[in-house]
Amino acid sequence: MAIDWFTYIKGFYENGLWTKKQVHDVVAVGRITSEQYEEITGDPYDPDNPPSEDIA
């Protein structure tokens, strides 16, 4: 059974367990799409400008 990365990552972010930087990083490795990043964080995905580590 395939892992639903979007659901897991969205939950981690919404519960304060992950930062925007961590969510940004999983787009780069293909776990979620840039559109899903925007849905989770509310910010557009910019591959050349990752968010600061302390922004949640």
N, C-alpha and C positions, 0 to 999 in steps of 0.2 A: 504494500500500500504506500502510495506517495505521501510525502509530508506536505501539509498545507502551510508553507513558510509564511505566506501573507498573514494568515490568522494568528500564528504564533508570534510573529514580529509585531503585529499591531497590538496584541495583548501585552507584550513586554513593554512597548512604548507607552501605551495608555496607563499602565500600572506603575510607571516611573522606574522600570527596571532597565530600560535602554535609553540612551541619548539619541538625539538626531544624528549625531556622527556615526553611531553604530548602525542605525537604519540606513544611512547614506552608504556605508561600507558594504552592506549586503546587496545593494543594487549593483555595485561594481563586480561582484562575484556571481551575479545572476540568480540570486535567490528570490528577488522581487523585481518588478519593473519600475521605471522612473515614474510612471503614472501611479503605481501603488505607493511609492514613496510620498508623492504629493497627497494622496488620500490619507495616509497615516499621519503625516506631520503637518499638513496644511501649507507647506512651502514647496515651491518648484524645485525640481532636482537639477543641480548644476554639477556636472562631473568634475569641473575645474575649480570649484570653490566649495569644498566640504565645510559644514558648519563646525563651530568650535565644539570641543569635547564637552564643555559644561552646559551647553544649551539643551534643554529637554522640552 
